[in-house]
Amino acid sequence: MPFFVYGTLRPGERNHDLFLRGRTRAEEPGRLAGAVLYRGPGYPYAVEDRQGLVHGELVTARPEEYDGLLVALDALEEYAPGDPGNLYERVARDIVRESDGRPVRAWVYLAAPSVAQRLRAHGRLIDNGDWRTT
């Protein structure tokens, strides 16, 4: 399953070169409906919200890189299945490819529930849903 990235993992951002360069088969613009974007300290958080739209890239790993990339991205996002201390949760969502408007199921890291609650109460919303334009 591909990944949807919307922050420091996007092409041209600092973590793209560290984690994705040379490990992907395709990278293409996409949109995640049903989420909004908040500024975090150094990186953004996507938070589920029916009215929102988040812009990013749909990244397809090379098959031989997939397992290692999944482990590396979970570590980067400090995600461990079932850990109540997670900052992010890795979930499967439909991402709309901008090239043809078709939905593609992909992994996306959304703010964990406790983080999302704090952001909704005190966070700084990125109105247009695109971290690159902030």
C-alpha atoms as one frame of an Amber mdcrd trajectory, in Angstrom:
protein
   0.000   0.000   0.000   1.377   3.468  -0.820   1.928   6.252   1.708   0.398
   9.725   1.716   2.880  12.338   2.944   1.984  15.956   3.672   4.927  17.432
   5.611   8.667  16.868   5.922   8.507  13.683   3.804   7.291  15.540   0.696
   9.746  15.908  -2.200  12.091  18.818  -1.521  11.621  18.622   2.261  14.302
  17.500   4.712  13.036  14.001   5.516  12.321  13.092   1.898  16.025  12.756
   1.130  16.711  10.896   4.387  13.892   8.352   4.109  12.441   8.200   0.589
  15.057   9.107  -2.007  15.866   6.031  -4.080  13.280   3.899  -2.288  10.179
   4.892  -4.257   8.700   3.795  -7.557   6.303   6.745  -7.907   5.523  10.065
  -6.227   2.464  12.018  -7.349   0.309  14.826  -5.969  -2.754  13.802  -4.020
  -5.409  15.021  -1.626  -6.801  13.624   1.594 -10.429  14.618   2.154 -11.831
  14.531   5.664  -8.810  16.033   7.443  -7.350  19.434   8.248  -3.750  20.426
   8.842  -2.257  22.060  11.943   1.197  23.561  12.408   3.311  21.633  14.831
   6.732  22.408  16.179   8.771  21.762  13.032   6.225  19.617  11.230   2.482
  19.462  10.599  -0.257  17.229  11.955  -3.269  16.061   9.950  -6.404  15.824
  12.081  -9.628  14.174  10.988 -12.340  16.707  10.138 -15.174  16.040   7.678
 -14.931  19.508   6.156 -11.171  19.532   5.514  -8.745  18.786   2.703  -5.005
  18.107   3.018  -2.582  18.382   0.086   0.469  16.169  -0.237   2.047  13.384
  -2.254   1.077   9.779  -2.787   4.326   7.808  -2.507   4.626   4.248  -3.789
   7.617   2.350  -2.423   9.711   0.046  -4.553   8.579  -3.491  -3.603  11.980
  -4.511  -2.248  12.035  -1.379  -0.041   8.489  -1.555   1.332   9.016  -3.482
   4.589  12.076  -1.480   5.599  10.404   1.782   4.679   7.335   0.960   6.755
   9.539   0.319   9.794  11.579   3.489   9.169   8.513   5.712   8.772   6.846
   4.257  11.879  10.028   5.085  13.808  10.219   8.598  12.343   6.609   9.293
  13.286   7.126   7.649  16.708   4.264   5.270  15.977   3.897   1.890  17.661
   0.640  -0.047  17.252  -1.531   0.292  20.371   0.846   2.646  22.216  -1.192
   5.303  24.071   1.816   7.657  23.877   1.803   7.852  20.078   1.953  11.294
  18.511   0.571   9.864  15.261  -1.555   6.884  14.283  -0.908   5.106  10.975
  -4.281   4.528   9.300  -5.496   3.530   5.834  -7.428   6.222   3.990  -8.528
   6.942   0.425  -6.311   9.519  -1.258  -7.444  11.213  -4.470  -4.759  11.313
  -7.157  -4.659  14.748  -8.715  -3.689  13.355 -12.127  -6.934  11.465 -12.712
  -9.189  12.050  -9.681  -9.174   8.354  -8.782  -9.045   7.260  -5.135  -6.109
   5.155  -3.971  -5.964   3.444  -0.574  -2.818   4.549   1.271  -1.221   4.717
   4.684  -1.317   8.158   6.301  -0.070   9.299   9.692  -2.827  11.252  11.463
  -2.526  12.981  14.822  -3.220  10.543  17.664  -6.512  11.257  19.497  -4.938
  13.078  22.466  -2.778  15.204  20.153  -5.761  15.931  17.888  -7.804  17.079
  20.881  -5.074  19.547  21.943  -4.674  20.832  18.390  -8.404  21.398  17.952
  -8.443  23.406  21.199  -5.175  25.358  20.879  -3.507  24.585  17.544  -2.752
  26.825  14.590  -4.781  25.661  11.605  -3.249  25.761   8.118  -6.298  27.100
   6.314  -5.480  25.900   2.802  -4.371  22.408   3.916  -0.938  22.725   2.288
   2.072  22.859   4.626   4.372  24.029   1.829   2.577  27.339   1.527   2.967
  28.307   5.177
